[in-house]
Amino acid sequence: MASGENGIITARVYRCNPAVSDESRYDTYKVESDHAMTVLAILRHIFRILDASVAFRDFECYRGVCLSCEMSIKGRKVKACSIMVKPGE
């Protein structure tokens, strides 16, 4: 999902909107950060600051057990609330 240079996390987000088109795509977003962020925090930042059309389940049980934030990242099912991404990774 993410990689980048120092101070920047670059996130590639899979997008589709069946109401508009049958085609899907990846959009790239650059998030400035001087510290590691969870994937869920990155998505929240994208939604709140960069692109309010990004849709994802924005819920966190704060225990990492509900699986509500589960998504596929690099082909693996993971909890977005617990996967950390560092700037420059």
N, CA, C and O atoms as a CHARMM CRD file, in Angstrom:
* protein
*
  356
    1    1 MET  N      0.80000  -1.18800   0.00000 PROA 1      0.00000
    2    1 MET  CA     0.00000   0.00000   0.00000 PROA 1      0.00000
    3    1 MET  C      0.84100   1.24900   0.00000 PROA 1      0.00000
    4    1 MET  O      0.50300   2.22100  -0.67600 PROA 1      0.00000
    5    2 ALA  N      1.92300   1.24700   0.73800 PROA 2      0.00000
    6    2 ALA  CA     2.61900   2.50900   0.87900 PROA 2      0.00000
    7    2 ALA  C      4.11700   2.33300   0.77200 PROA 2      0.00000
    8    2 ALA  O      4.67100   1.28800   1.11300 PROA 2      0.00000
    9    3 SER  N      4.73800   3.35400   0.30300 PROA 3      0.00000
   10    3 SER  CA     6.18900   3.45600   0.26300 PROA 3      0.00000
   11    3 SER  C      6.50000   4.92700   0.13900 PROA 3      0.00000
   12    3 SER  O      5.58200   5.73300  -0.01200 PROA 3      0.00000
   13    4 GLY  N      7.77600   5.30900   0.19800 PROA 4      0.00000
   14    4 GLY  CA     8.02700   6.72900   0.01600 PROA 4      0.00000
   15    4 GLY  C      9.42500   7.15700   0.35600 PROA 4      0.00000
   16    4 GLY  O     10.29700   6.33400   0.63300 PROA 4      0.00000
   17    5 GLU  N      9.63600   8.48800   0.33100 PROA 5      0.00000
   18    5 GLU  CA    10.89500   9.09300   0.67600 PROA 5      0.00000
   19    5 GLU  C     10.79500   9.59100   2.10400 PROA 5      0.00000
   20    5 GLU  O      9.71900   9.54900   2.69900 PROA 5      0.00000
   21    6 ASN  N     11.89800  10.06300   2.66100 PROA 6      0.00000
   22    6 ASN  CA    11.87800  10.54100   4.04600 PROA 6      0.00000
   23    6 ASN  C     10.85600  11.65200   4.20800 PROA 6      0.00000
   24    6 ASN  O     10.83600  12.60300   3.42600 PROA 6      0.00000
   25    7 GLY  N     10.01200  11.53300   5.21600 PROA 7      0.00000
   26    7 GLY  CA     9.00000  12.53200   5.49500 PROA 7      0.00000
   27    7 GLY  C      7.74200  12.40200   4.66200 PROA 7      0.00000
   28    7 GLY  O      6.79000  13.15500   4.86300 PROA 7      0.00000
   29    8 ILE  N      7.72000  11.46200   3.73100 PROA 8      0.00000
   30    8 ILE  CA     6.56400  11.26700   2.85800 PROA 8      0.00000
   31    8 ILE  C      6.18400   9.78500   2.85400 PROA 8      0.00000
   32    8 ILE  O      7.04300   8.91400   2.71700 PROA 8      0.00000
   33    9 ILE  N      4.90300   9.51700   3.00500 PROA 9      0.00000
   34    9 ILE  CA     4.37300   8.16900   2.81000 PROA 9      0.00000
   35    9 ILE  C      3.54700   8.22000   1.53500 PROA 9      0.00000
   36    9 ILE  O      2.60400   9.00500   1.42700 PROA 9      0.00000
   37   10 THR  N      3.90400   7.38100   0.57100 PROA 10     0.00000
   38   10 THR  CA     3.16800   7.32200  -0.68700 PROA 10     0.00000
   39   10 THR  C      2.23900   6.12000  -0.64200 PROA 10     0.00000
   40   10 THR  O      2.68800   4.98000  -0.52200 PROA 10     0.00000
   41   11 ALA  N      0.94900   6.38200  -0.73700 PROA 11     0.00000
   42   11 ALA  CA    -0.05900   5.32000  -0.65600 PROA 11     0.00000
   43   11 ALA  C     -0.73600   5.14400  -2.00900 PROA 11     0.00000
   44   11 ALA  O     -1.21700   6.10600  -2.60800 PROA 11     0.00000
   45   12 ARG  N     -0.76400   3.90000  -2.47800 PROA 12     0.00000
   46   12 ARG  CA    -1.52600   3.54900  -3.69400 PROA 12     0.00000
   47   12 ARG  C     -2.82800   2.91900  -3.23600 PROA 12     0.00000
   48   12 ARG  O     -2.82800   1.88900  -2.56300 PROA 12     0.00000
   49   13 VAL  N     -3.94000   3.54500  -3.60700 PROA 13     0.00000
   50   13 VAL  CA    -5.25100   3.11200  -3.13500 PROA 13     0.00000
   51   13 VAL  C     -6.06400   2.58800  -4.31600 PROA 13     0.00000
   52   13 VAL  O     -6.25200   3.28200  -5.31500 PROA 13     0.00000
   53   14 TYR  N     -6.54000   1.35800  -4.18500 PROA 14     0.00000
   54   14 TYR  CA    -7.39100   0.73900  -5.21200 PROA 14     0.00000
   55   14 TYR  C     -8.74500   1.41200  -5.19400 PROA 14     0.00000
   56   14 TYR  O     -9.38200   1.52000  -4.14600 PROA 14     0.00000
   57   15 ARG  N     -9.17900   1.86300  -6.34700 PROA 15     0.00000
   58   15 ARG  CA   -10.44400   2.59800  -6.44700 PROA 15     0.00000
   59   15 ARG  C    -11.34200   1.97100  -7.49700 PROA 15     0.00000
   60   15 ARG  O    -10.86500   1.49100  -8.52500 PROA 15     0.00000
   61   16 CYS  N    -12.64000   1.97600  -7.23700 PROA 16     0.00000
   62   16 CYS  CA   -13.63400   1.60100  -8.23500 PROA 16     0.00000
   63   16 CYS  C    -14.96600   2.21400  -7.83400 PROA 16     0.00000
   64   16 CYS  O    -15.25800   2.38600  -6.65000 PROA 16     0.00000
   65   17 ASN  N    -15.76200   2.53900  -8.83200 PROA 17     0.00000
   66   17 ASN  CA   -17.09800   3.07000  -8.59800 PROA 17     0.00000
   67   17 ASN  C    -18.01400   2.48800  -9.65600 PROA 17     0.00000
   68   17 ASN  O    -18.13300   3.05600 -10.74200 PROA 17     0.00000
   69   18 PRO  N    -18.66600   1.36300  -9.36800 PROA 18     0.00000
   70   18 PRO  CA   -19.50200   0.68300 -10.36100 PROA 18     0.00000
   71   18 PRO  C    -20.63600   1.55400 -10.89000 PROA 18     0.00000
   72   18 PRO  O    -21.14300   1.30000 -11.98200 PROA 18     0.00000
   73   19 ALA  N    -21.04100   2.56700 -10.14500 PROA 19     0.00000
   74   19 ALA  CA   -22.10200   3.46100 -10.62000 PROA 19     0.00000
   75   19 ALA  C    -21.61900   4.35100 -11.76000 PROA 19     0.00000
   76   19 ALA  O    -22.42400   4.86700 -12.53600 PROA 19     0.00000
   77   20 VAL  N    -20.30600   4.52800 -11.85800 PROA 20     0.00000
   78   20 VAL  CA   -19.73100   5.40700 -12.88600 PROA 20     0.00000
   79   20 VAL  C    -19.09200   4.60800 -14.01800 PROA 20     0.00000
   80   20 VAL  O    -19.25400   4.94400 -15.19100 PROA 20     0.00000
   81   21 SER  N    -18.36100   3.54300 -13.65900 PROA 21     0.00000
   82   21 SER  CA   -17.61200   2.78700 -14.66700 PROA 21     0.00000
   83   21 SER  C    -17.31200   1.38700 -14.13600 PROA 21     0.00000
   84   21 SER  O    -17.23100   1.17100 -12.92700 PROA 21     0.00000
   85   22 ASP  N    -17.14900   0.44700 -15.05800 PROA 22     0.00000
   86   22 ASP  CA   -16.75900  -0.90900 -14.67700 PROA 22     0.00000
   87   22 ASP  C    -15.25600  -1.02100 -14.45000 PROA 22     0.00000
   88   22 ASP  O    -14.77900  -2.03200 -13.93600 PROA 22     0.00000
   89   23 GLU  N    -14.51500   0.00400 -14.82600 PROA 23     0.00000
   90   23 GLU  CA   -13.05900  -0.02600 -14.70300 PROA 23     0.00000
   91   23 GLU  C    -12.62400   0.37100 -13.29700 PROA 23     0.00000
   92   23 GLU  O    -13.23000   1.23000 -12.65600 PROA 23     0.00000
   93   24 SER  N    -11.56100  -0.27500 -12.84000 PROA 24     0.00000
   94   24 SER  CA   -10.96500   0.07700 -11.55100 PROA 24     0.00000
   95   24 SER  C     -9.58900   0.68000 -11.81700 PROA 24     0.00000
   96   24 SER  O     -9.04900   0.58000 -12.91900 PROA 24     0.00000
   97   25 ARG  N     -9.03900   1.30600 -10.78200 PROA 25     0.00000
   98   25 ARG  CA    -7.73900   1.95700 -10.95100 PROA 25     0.00000
   99   25 ARG  C     -7.06300   2.09400  -9.58400 PROA 25     0.00000
  100   25 ARG  O     -7.68400   1.87800  -8.54300 PROA 25     0.00000
  101   26 TYR  N     -5.79500   2.45300  -9.60800 PROA 26     0.00000
  102   26 TYR  CA    -5.07200   2.83100  -8.39400 PROA 26     0.00000
  103   26 TYR  C     -4.81800   4.33200  -8.45200 PROA 26     0.00000
  104   26 TYR  O     -4.35900   4.85300  -9.46900 PROA 26     0.00000
  105   27 ASP  N     -5.11600   5.02000  -7.36100 PROA 27     0.00000
  106   27 ASP  CA    -4.76100   6.42300  -7.21300 PROA 27     0.00000
  107   27 ASP  C     -3.61500   6.50000  -6.21500 PROA 27     0.00000
  108   27 ASP  O     -3.55500   5.71600  -5.26800 PROA 27     0.00000
  109   28 THR  N     -2.70800   7.44200  -6.42800 PROA 28     0.00000
  110   28 THR  CA    -1.54700   7.61200  -5.57100 PROA 28     0.00000
  111   28 THR  C     -1.68800   8.89200  -4.77200 PROA 28     0.00000
  112   28 THR  O     -2.03000   9.94400  -5.31300 PROA 28     0.00000
  113   29 TYR  N     -1.42300   8.79400  -3.48300 PROA 29     0.00000
  114   29 TYR  CA    -1.51200   9.93500  -2.57400 PROA 29     0.00000
  115   29 TYR  C     -0.21000  10.04300  -1.79800 PROA 29     0.00000
  116   29 TYR  O      0.37300   9.03200  -1.40700 PROA 29     0.00000
  117   30 LYS  N      0.24700  11.27800  -1.57500 PROA 30     0.00000
  118   30 LYS  CA     1.44200  11.52200  -0.77500 PROA 30     0.00000
  119   30 LYS  C      1.01700  12.15400   0.54500 PROA 30     0.00000
  120   30 LYS  O      0.37800  13.20600   0.57500 PROA 30     0.00000
  121   31 VAL  N      1.38700  11.49000   1.63100 PROA 31     0.00000
  122   31 VAL  CA     1.04000  11.94600   2.97400 PROA 31     0.00000
  123   31 VAL  C      2.33000  12.35400   3.67900 PROA 31     0.00000
  124   31 VAL  O      3.24400  11.54300   3.82800 PROA 31     0.00000
  125   32 GLU  N      2.40100  13.60700   4.10900 PROA 32     0.00000
  126   32 GLU  CA     3.57600  14.06700   4.84700 PROA 32     0.00000
  127   32 GLU  C      3.48500  13.59300   6.28200 PROA 32     0.00000
  128   32 GLU  O      2.45800  13.75700   6.94000 PROA 32     0.00000
  129   33 SER  N      4.56600  13.00300   6.76000 PROA 33     0.00000
  130   33 SER  CA     4.59200  12.52400   8.14200 PROA 33     0.00000
  131   33 SER  C      6.03400  12.35300   8.58800 PROA 33     0.00000
  132   33 SER  O      6.87400  11.88000   7.82300 PROA 33     0.00000
  133   34 ASP  N      6.31900  12.73400   9.81400 PROA 34     0.00000
  134   34 ASP  CA     7.65700  12.53500  10.35700 PROA 34     0.00000
  135   34 ASP  C      7.70000  11.33300  11.30200 PROA 34     0.00000
  136   34 ASP  O      8.69500  11.10500  11.99100 PROA 34     0.00000
  137   35 HSD  N      6.59500  10.56200  11.32300 PROA 35     0.00000
  138   35 HSD  CA     6.53200   9.38700  12.19100 PROA 35     0.00000
  139   35 HSD  C      5.73500   8.27800  11.50100 PROA 35     0.00000
  140   35 HSD  O      5.03700   8.51700  10.51600 PROA 35     0.00000
  141   36 ALA  N      5.85300   7.07900  12.03300 PROA 36     0.00000
  142   36 ALA  CA     5.10800   5.94300  11.48200 PROA 36     0.00000
  143   36 ALA  C      3.61400   6.15000  11.72300 PROA 36     0.00000
  144   36 ALA  O      3.20500   6.71600  12.73600 PROA 36     0.00000
  145   37 MET  N      2.81400   5.68000  10.77100 PROA 37     0.00000
  146   37 MET  CA     1.35400   5.77500  10.87200 PROA 37     0.00000
  147   37 MET  C      0.75900   4.42200  10.54100 PROA 37     0.00000
  148   37 MET  O      1.33600   3.65900   9.76500 PROA 37     0.00000
  149   38 THR  N     -0.39900   4.11700  11.12600 PROA 38     0.00000
  150   38 THR  CA    -1.09300   2.90000  10.72100 PROA 38     0.00000
  151   38 THR  C     -1.72900   3.14300   9.35400 PROA 38     0.00000
  152   38 THR  O     -1.95000   4.28800   8.95900 PROA 38     0.00000
  153   39 VAL  N     -2.01600   2.07300   8.64500 PROA 39     0.00000
  154   39 VAL  CA    -2.68800   2.19200   7.35600 PROA 39     0.00000
  155   39 VAL  C     -4.03100   2.89100   7.53600 PROA 39     0.00000
  156   39 VAL  O     -4.42600   3.70100   6.69600 PROA 39     0.00000
  157   40 LEU  N     -4.72800   2.58800   8.61400 PROA 40     0.00000
  158   40 LEU  CA    -6.00900   3.22800   8.87700 PROA 40     0.00000
  159   40 LEU  C     -5.84100   4.74100   9.06700 PROA 40     0.00000
  160   40 LEU  O     -6.65400   5.52000   8.56900 PROA 40     0.00000
  161   41 ALA  N     -4.80200   5.15600   9.77500 PROA 41     0.00000
  162   41 ALA  CA    -4.53300   6.59300   9.96100 PROA 41     0.00000
  163   41 ALA  C     -4.18900   7.25600   8.63100 PROA 41     0.00000
  164   41 ALA  O     -4.57600   8.40000   8.39200 PROA 41     0.00000
  165   42 ILE  N     -3.47000   6.55400   7.76900 PROA 42     0.00000
  166   42 ILE  CA    -3.14200   7.08500   6.44400 PROA 42     0.00000
  167   42 ILE  C     -4.41800   7.28800   5.63800 PROA 42     0.00000
  168   42 ILE  O     -4.59800   8.33200   5.01300 PROA 42     0.00000
  169   43 LEU  N     -5.29900   6.30300   5.64800 PROA 43     0.00000
  170   43 LEU  CA    -6.56600   6.43100   4.92200 PROA 43     0.00000
  171   43 LEU  C     -7.42100   7.56200   5.48400 PROA 43     0.00000
  172   43 LEU  O     -8.06200   8.29200   4.72800 PROA 43     0.00000
  173   44 ARG  N     -7.43400   7.70600   6.79700 PROA 44     0.00000
  174   44 ARG  CA    -8.18500   8.81200   7.40300 PROA 44     0.00000
  175   44 ARG  C     -7.62800  10.15900   6.95300 PROA 44     0.00000
  176   44 ARG  O     -8.38700  11.07900   6.64900 PROA 44     0.00000
  177   45 HSD  N     -6.30200  10.27400   6.91000 PROA 45     0.00000
  178   45 HSD  CA    -5.67100  11.51200   6.45800 PROA 45     0.00000
  179   45 HSD  C     -6.04000  11.79600   5.00000 PROA 45     0.00000
  180   45 HSD  O     -6.39500  12.92100   4.64900 PROA 45     0.00000
  181   46 ILE  N     -5.95500  10.77800   4.16900 PROA 46     0.00000
  182   46 ILE  CA    -6.32500  10.96100   2.76000 PROA 46     0.00000
  183   46 ILE  C     -7.76900  11.44800   2.65900 PROA 46     0.00000
  184   46 ILE  O     -8.05700  12.39300   1.92500 PROA 46     0.00000
  185   47 PHE  N     -8.66100  10.81400   3.38400 PROA 47     0.00000
  186   47 PHE  CA   -10.08100  11.18700   3.33100 PROA 47     0.00000
  187   47 PHE  C    -10.31800  12.60700   3.83900 PROA 47     0.00000
  188   47 PHE  O    -11.04300  13.37700   3.21000 PROA 47     0.00000
  189   48 ARG  N     -9.71800  12.95300   4.96000 PROA 48     0.00000
  190   48 ARG  CA    -9.99700  14.24600   5.59400 PROA 48     0.00000
  191   48 ARG  C     -9.28300  15.41500   4.93300 PROA 48     0.00000
  192   48 ARG  O     -9.79700  16.53300   4.93900 PROA 48     0.00000
  193   49 ILE  N     -8.09400  15.17100   4.35700 PROA 49     0.00000
  194   49 ILE  CA    -7.27600  16.27400   3.85000 PROA 49     0.00000
  195   49 ILE  C     -7.16200  16.27600   2.32100 PROA 49     0.00000
  196   49 ILE  O     -7.21100  17.33900   1.70200 PROA 49     0.00000
  197   50 LEU  N     -7.01200  15.11300   1.71800 PROA 50     0.00000
  198   50 LEU  CA    -6.66000  15.05900   0.29400 PROA 50     0.00000
  199   50 LEU  C     -7.80700  14.71600  -0.64300 PROA 50     0.00000
  200   50 LEU  O     -7.91600  15.30300  -1.72000 PROA 50     0.00000
  201   51 ASP  N     -8.66600  13.77600  -0.25600 PROA 51     0.00000
  202   51 ASP  CA    -9.69500  13.30800  -1.18400 PROA 51     0.00000
  203   51 ASP  C    -10.85900  12.67300  -0.41500 PROA 51     0.00000
  204   51 ASP  O    -10.77500  11.52300   0.01500 PROA 51     0.00000
  205   52 ALA  N    -11.92600  13.42400  -0.25100 PROA 52     0.00000
  206   52 ALA  CA   -13.08000  12.94500   0.51700 PROA 52     0.00000
  207   52 ALA  C    -13.90300  11.89700  -0.22000 PROA 52     0.00000
  208   52 ALA  O    -14.88500  11.39300   0.32600 PROA 52     0.00000
  209   53 SER  N    -13.52400  11.56100  -1.44500 PROA 53     0.00000
  210   53 SER  CA   -14.25700  10.52600  -2.17500 PROA 53     0.00000
  211   53 SER  C    -13.72200   9.12600  -1.89700 PROA 53     0.00000
  212   53 SER  O    -14.30800   8.14600  -2.36000 PROA 53     0.00000
  213   54 VAL  N    -12.62400   9.00800  -1.15300 PROA 54     0.00000
  214   54 VAL  CA   -12.07300   7.69600  -0.80500 PROA 54     0.00000
  215   54 VAL  C    -13.01900   7.02900   0.19500 PROA 54     0.00000
  216   54 VAL  O    -13.37500   7.61700   1.21600 PROA 54     0.00000
  217   55 ALA  N    -13.41400   5.80800  -0.11100 PROA 55     0.00000
  218   55 ALA  CA   -14.34000   5.08800   0.76300 PROA 55     0.00000
  219   55 ALA  C    -13.62400   3.90700   1.42200 PROA 55     0.00000
  220   55 ALA  O    -12.92800   3.13800   0.76000 PROA 55     0.00000
  221   56 PHE  N    -13.80700   3.78200   2.72000 PROA 56     0.00000
  222   56 PHE  CA   -13.25000   2.65600   3.48000 PROA 56     0.00000
  223   56 PHE  C    -14.02200   2.57800   4.78600 PROA 56     0.00000
  224   56 PHE  O    -14.69300   3.53200   5.17900 PROA 56     0.00000
  225   57 ARG  N    -13.92400   1.46000   5.44000 PROA 57     0.00000
  226   57 ARG  CA   -14.62500   1.30300   6.72000 PROA 57     0.00000
  227   57 ARG  C    -13.78900   1.97400   7.79900 PROA 57     0.00000
  228   57 ARG  O    -12.71700   1.48300   8.15200 PROA 57     0.00000
  229   58 ASP  N    -14.26800   3.07800   8.31800 PROA 58     0.00000
  230   58 ASP  CA   -13.53500   3.86300   9.30700 PROA 58     0.00000
  231   58 ASP  C    -14.03900   3.54600  10.70900 PROA 58     0.00000
  232   58 ASP  O    -14.78600   4.31900  11.30900 PROA 58     0.00000
  233   59 PHE  N    -13.62000   2.40900  11.20900 PROA 59     0.00000
  234   59 PHE  CA   -13.97700   1.99200  12.55100 PROA 59     0.00000
  235   59 PHE  C    -12.78700   1.28600  13.16300 PROA 59     0.00000
  236   59 PHE  O    -12.09300   0.52700  12.48700 PROA 59     0.00000
  237   60 GLU  N    -12.55600   1.52500  14.40800 PROA 60     0.00000
  238   60 GLU  CA   -11.44400   0.87500  15.09800 PROA 60     0.00000
  239   60 GLU  C    -11.89800   0.51700  16.50000 PROA 60     0.00000
  240   60 GLU  O    -12.36600   1.37600  17.24700 PROA 60     0.00000
  241   61 CYS  N    -11.76200  -0.73600  16.85100 PROA 61     0.00000
  242   61 CYS  CA   -12.18900  -1.17900  18.18100 PROA 61     0.00000
  243   61 CYS  C    -11.15000  -0.82200  19.24400 PROA 61     0.00000
  244   61 CYS  O    -11.41100  -0.96500  20.43900 PROA 61     0.00000
  245   62 TYR  N     -9.97800  -0.35900  18.81600 PROA 62     0.00000
  246   62 TYR  CA    -8.87300   0.00100  19.70300 PROA 62     0.00000
  247   62 TYR  C     -8.28200  -1.19400  20.44300 PROA 62     0.00000
  248   62 TYR  O     -7.53800  -1.03500  21.41100 PROA 62     0.00000
  249   63 ARG  N     -8.62400  -2.38900  19.97600 PROA 63     0.00000
  250   63 ARG  CA    -8.04700  -3.60000  20.55900 PROA 63     0.00000
  251   63 ARG  C     -7.45100  -4.51400  19.49500 PROA 63     0.00000
  252   63 ARG  O     -6.73300  -5.45900  19.82200 PROA 63     0.00000
  253   64 GLY  N     -7.74300  -4.24000  18.22400 PROA 64     0.00000
  254   64 GLY  CA    -7.21600  -5.05700  17.14400 PROA 64     0.00000
  255   64 GLY  C     -7.85800  -6.42200  17.02900 PROA 64     0.00000
  256   64 GLY  O     -7.24900  -7.34200  16.48300 PROA 64     0.00000
  257   65 VAL  N     -9.08000  -6.57900  17.53400 PROA 65     0.00000
  258   65 VAL  CA    -9.71300  -7.89300  17.51200 PROA 65     0.00000
  259   65 VAL  C    -10.98900  -7.96900  16.67000 PROA 65     0.00000
  260   65 VAL  O    -11.44500  -9.06900  16.35700 PROA 65     0.00000
  261   66 CYS  N    -11.56700  -6.84200  16.30000 PROA 66     0.00000
  262   66 CYS  CA   -12.88500  -6.88200  15.65100 PROA 66     0.00000
  263   66 CYS  C    -12.81500  -7.23400  14.15900 PROA 66     0.00000
  264   66 CYS  O    -13.80700  -7.69000  13.59100 PROA 66     0.00000
  265   67 LEU  N    -11.67700  -7.03300  13.52800 PROA 67     0.00000
  266   67 LEU  CA   -11.46200  -7.27900  12.10200 PROA 67     0.00000
  267   67 LEU  C    -12.29700  -6.37300  11.19700 PROA 67     0.00000
  268   67 LEU  O    -12.40700  -6.62900   9.99800 PROA 67     0.00000
  269   68 SER  N    -12.87800  -5.33000  11.75400 PROA 68     0.00000
  270   68 SER  CA   -13.67400  -4.39900  10.96200 PROA 68     0.00000
  271   68 SER  C    -12.82100  -3.65200   9.93800 PROA 68     0.00000
  272   68 SER  O    -13.31600  -3.27700   8.87500 PROA 68     0.00000
  273   69 CYS  N    -11.56100  -3.43800  10.24600 PROA 69     0.00000
  274   69 CYS  CA   -10.67200  -2.69800   9.35100 PROA 69     0.00000
  275   69 CYS  C     -9.84100  -3.62600   8.45500 PROA 69     0.00000
  276   69 CYS  O     -8.88700  -3.17600   7.82100 PROA 69     0.00000
  277   70 GLU  N    -10.19000  -4.89700   8.39900 PROA 70     0.00000
  278   70 GLU  CA    -9.41800  -5.83800   7.58900 PROA 70     0.00000
  279   70 GLU  C     -9.48900  -5.45800   6.11000 PROA 70     0.00000
  280   70 GLU  O    -10.55600  -5.15000   5.57800 PROA 70     0.00000
  281   71 MET  N     -8.33100  -5.48800   5.46800 PROA 71     0.00000
  282   71 MET  CA    -8.26200  -5.21300   4.03500 PROA 71     0.00000
  283   71 MET  C     -7.08000  -5.95100   3.44100 PROA 71     0.00000
  284   71 MET  O     -6.23800  -6.49200   4.15600 PROA 71     0.00000
  285   72 SER  N     -7.03500  -5.96100   2.13900 PROA 72     0.00000
  286   72 SER  CA    -5.94800  -6.63200   1.42400 PROA 72     0.00000
  287   72 SER  C     -4.86200  -5.61000   1.11100 PROA 72     0.00000
  288   72 SER  O     -5.10600  -4.61100   0.43400 PROA 72     0.00000
  289   73 ILE  N     -3.65800  -5.87600   1.61600 PROA 73     0.00000
  290   73 ILE  CA    -2.50800  -5.01400   1.35300 PROA 73     0.00000
  291   73 ILE  C     -1.39100  -5.89000   0.81800 PROA 73     0.00000
  292   73 ILE  O     -0.93600  -6.82500   1.47700 PROA 73     0.00000
  293   74 LYS  N     -0.96400  -5.56900  -0.38300 PROA 74     0.00000
  294   74 LYS  CA     0.07600  -6.35800  -1.07100 PROA 74     0.00000
  295   74 LYS  C     -0.29200  -7.83200  -1.11200 PROA 74     0.00000
  296   74 LYS  O      0.56400  -8.70200  -0.95000 PROA 74     0.00000
  297   75 GLY  N     -1.59400  -8.10800  -1.33300 PROA 75     0.00000
  298   75 GLY  CA    -2.06900  -9.47400  -1.48500 PROA 75     0.00000
  299   75 GLY  C     -2.31000 -10.23300  -0.19200 PROA 75     0.00000
  300   75 GLY  O     -2.66800 -11.41000  -0.23300 PROA 75     0.00000
  301   76 ARG  N     -2.12400  -9.59000   0.95200 PROA 76     0.00000
  302   76 ARG  CA    -2.33400 -10.24000   2.24400 PROA 76     0.00000
  303   76 ARG  C     -3.49600  -9.58600   2.97100 PROA 76     0.00000
  304   76 ARG  O     -3.64600  -8.36600   2.92300 PROA 76     0.00000
  305   77 LYS  N     -4.31500 -10.37400   3.64100 PROA 77     0.00000
  306   77 LYS  CA    -5.38100  -9.84900   4.48900 PROA 77     0.00000
  307   77 LYS  C     -4.74800  -9.39200   5.80000 PROA 77     0.00000
  308   77 LYS  O     -4.12900 -10.18700   6.50800 PROA 77     0.00000
  309   78 VAL  N     -4.90400  -8.11600   6.11800 PROA 78     0.00000
  310   78 VAL  CA    -4.31000  -7.56100   7.33300 PROA 78     0.00000
  311   78 VAL  C     -5.28800  -6.61000   8.00600 PROA 78     0.00000
  312   78 VAL  O     -6.27700  -6.18700   7.40700 PROA 78     0.00000
  313   79 LYS  N     -4.99600  -6.28100   9.26900 PROA 79     0.00000
  314   79 LYS  CA    -5.77600  -5.29300  10.01000 PROA 79     0.00000
  315   79 LYS  C     -5.13200  -3.92000   9.79400 PROA 79     0.00000
  316   79 LYS  O     -3.99000  -3.69700  10.19400 PROA 79     0.00000
  317   80 ALA  N     -5.86200  -3.01300   9.16600 PROA 80     0.00000
  318   80 ALA  CA    -5.33400  -1.68700   8.85500 PROA 80     0.00000
  319   80 ALA  C     -5.01000  -0.88800  10.11600 PROA 80     0.00000
  320   80 ALA  O     -4.21000   0.04600  10.06700 PROA 80     0.00000
  321   81 CYS  N     -5.62500  -1.24800  11.24300 PROA 81     0.00000
  322   81 CYS  CA    -5.37300  -0.53300  12.49500 PROA 81     0.00000
  323   81 CYS  C     -4.03800  -0.91700  13.13600 PROA 81     0.00000
  324   81 CYS  O     -3.57300  -0.23100  14.04600 PROA 81     0.00000
  325   82 SER  N     -3.42700  -1.99200  12.67700 PROA 82     0.00000
  326   82 SER  CA    -2.20200  -2.45200  13.33500 PROA 82     0.00000
  327   82 SER  C     -0.97500  -2.49000  12.43000 PROA 82     0.00000
  328   82 SER  O      0.13500  -2.68900  12.92200 PROA 82     0.00000
  329   83 ILE  N     -1.14100  -2.30500  11.13200 PROA 83     0.00000
  330   83 ILE  CA     0.00400  -2.30000  10.21600 PROA 83     0.00000
  331   83 ILE  C      0.60600  -0.89400  10.19200 PROA 83     0.00000
  332   83 ILE  O     -0.06500   0.06500   9.81300 PROA 83     0.00000
  333   84 MET  N      1.84900  -0.77700  10.59000 PROA 84     0.00000
  334   84 MET  CA     2.53000   0.52300  10.63700 PROA 84     0.00000
  335   84 MET  C      3.35300   0.73800   9.37100 PROA 84     0.00000
  336   84 MET  O      3.97700  -0.19000   8.85500 PROA 84     0.00000
  337   85 VAL  N      3.34400   1.96900   8.88400 PROA 85     0.00000
  338   85 VAL  CA     4.13000   2.35200   7.71600 PROA 85     0.00000
  339   85 VAL  C      4.97700   3.56200   8.12200 PROA 85     0.00000
  340   85 VAL  O      4.45500   4.55500   8.62900 PROA 85     0.00000
  341   86 LYS  N      6.28600   3.46500   7.89200 PROA 86     0.00000
  342   86 LYS  CA     7.19500   4.54800   8.22100 PROA 86     0.00000
  343   86 LYS  C      7.45300   5.39000   6.99000 PROA 86     0.00000
  344   86 LYS  O      7.47100   4.86100   5.87900 PROA 86     0.00000
  345   87 PRO  N      7.65400   6.69500   7.15800 PROA 87     0.00000
  346   87 PRO  CA     8.05700   7.50100   6.01600 PROA 87     0.00000
  347   87 PRO  C      9.35200   6.94900   5.43800 PROA 87     0.00000
  348   87 PRO  O     10.26500   6.59500   6.18400 PROA 87     0.00000
  349   88 GLY  N      9.43500   6.87700   4.14400 PROA 88     0.00000
  350   88 GLY  CA    10.62000   6.35400   3.48400 PROA 88     0.00000
  351   88 GLY  C     10.61900   4.86700   3.23300 PROA 88     0.00000
  352   88 GLY  O     11.49100   4.36700   2.52300 PROA 88     0.00000
  353   89 GLU  N      9.65800   4.13300   3.79900 PROA 89     0.00000
  354   89 GLU  CA     9.57000   2.68300   3.55500 PROA 89     0.00000
  355   89 GLU  C      9.02400   2.41000   2.17600 PROA 89     0.00000
  356   89 GLU  O      8.87700   1.25100   1.78800 PROA 89     0.00000
